[in-house]
């Protein structure tokens, strides 16, 4: 990875590599992942906050960053992010604290 390559650029490049494999099951899963976050009974904003909580509890920093980026695009407030992260902390326990730190730092950087 080039140093100047952003998280989003790297993610897009790697996703293209995966999709170029031609594996039907992988393509179906990626499609489902995209569809589930579309507007529905729950607004996109809520779905991204749910994704953020799940990502924190699963301790996936890449997933946390992805959902923070989407939350930012959906005009989620810092108060909403912190409330969602507090739920993730309660559900995930103390093992999520290092990932919580990463999430808070990333959010603060995005707001600057």
WOFENGI-V945447 format. One record per pair of residues at least 24 apart in sequence whose C-alpha atoms are under 10 Angstrom apart, sorted by the first residue. I is the first residue (numbers start at 1). J is the second residue. D is the distance in whole Angstrom. If there is no record, write none. Layout:
# WOFENGI-V945447
i: <I:I>
j: <J:J>
d: <D:D>
This chain:
# WOFENGI-V945447
i: <7:7:7:7:8:8:8:11:11:43:44:44:44:45:45:45:45:45:45:45:46:46:46:46:46:47:48:48:48:48:49:49:49:49:49:49:49:50:50:50:50:51:52:52:52:52:52:53:53:53:53:53:53:53:53:53:53:54:54:54:54:54:54:55:55:55:55:55:56:56:56:56:56:56:56:56:56:56:56:56:56:56:56:56:57:57:57:57:57:57:57:57:57:57:57:57:57:57:58:58:58:58:58:59:59:59:59:59:59:59:59:60:60:61:61:61:61:61:62:62:64:64:64:64:64:65:65:65:65:67:68:68:68:68:68:69:69:69:71:72:72:72:77:78:78:78:78:81:82>
j: <62:65:66:69:65:66:69:62:66:74:70:71:74:70:71:72:73:74:75:76:71:74:76:80:84:71:72:73:74:76:74:76:80:81:83:84:85:84:85:87:88:84:81:84:85:88:103:81:83:84:85:86:87:88:89:91:92:84:85:87:88:91:92:85:88:92:96:99:84:85:86:87:88:89:91:92:95:96:97:98:99:100:102:103:85:87:88:89:90:91:92:93:94:95:96:97:99:100:88:92:95:96:99:88:92:95:96:97:98:99:100:96:99:98:99:100:102:103:99:103:99:100:102:103:106:102:103:106:107:103:103:104:106:107:110:106:107:110:107:107:110:111:111:104:107:108:111:107:107>
d: <8:8:8:10:10:8:9:9:9:10:9:9:7:8:6:9:9:6:8:7:9:9:9:10:10:9:10:10:8:9:10:8:8:7:10:6:9:8:10:10:9:10:9:7:7:8:9:9:10:6:6:9:7:5:8:9:9:10:10:10:7:9:9:10:8:10:10:9:10:7:10:9:6:8:9:7:10:6:9:10:6:7:10:8:9:9:6:7:9:7:5:8:10:9:6:10:9:9:9:8:10:8:10:10:8:8:6:9:9:6:9:9:8:9:6:9:7:8:10:10:8:9:9:7:9:9:7:7:9:10:8:10:8:7:9:9:8:8:10:8:8:9:10:9:8:9:9:8:10>
